[in-house]
């Protein structure tokens, strides 16, 4: 068994390339949602402002990029909303109806439910989502380590991607690739939309839980921390100096 693990580690190092390095993230600034949201979950950007869901109060908040709350909307009959994504005119979000099943909801900028897709989120703990060209990627915040691609005309699953992230939580798109954040260790792993693993970065803040959504805005990431009610504005350098090979990071993640 030990011999097999050594062989696997060597193979990953060879595939990853000895000279590839993982990314390095720094916090540019942060703001607290505590005055108006105790358990922030989903986050998205409409081109001007951030929008955040509160999974405890079932409210949708319109927020400036510096954290000033502009307006709030009750999401009833949706309860426990989590993931949130802007499609250009309205939001897609994940929520619960009648405390039983998690469903997709299409929601206006005033919190009204425009439509819903039920009975398709059959896997464990669908959490964050990202809308892309008529489809939604959804993170399964569970040990299956998967994200799923749904056709938003009917909610059917088109494909899935197995990630290194343990308990995938935050999910966003940087304009070319998917970024999947792990709930347990705070590592954000970068993948092509076809599933090719690229690299990762460590969360630049300390927490006992990294659950929360994320969104890419203007070359940086906003990352919600549901546990602390903080939203972090993060810059990522994908090519820093003096950092371990990304392939070694893959090996480390597999043993977490």
PyMOL commands that set and color helices and strands:
alter all, ss='L'
color gray80, all
select helices_A, chain A and resi 2-16+246-254
alter helices_A, ss='H'
color red, helices_A
select strands_A, chain A and resi 24-32+40-45+50-54+59-63+69-74+84-86+91-97+101-107+113-117+126-132+135-140+146-151+157-162+168-173+178-182+187-191+197-202+214-217+220-225+230-237
alter strands_A, ss='S'
color yellow, strands_A
deselect
rebuild
show_as cartoon
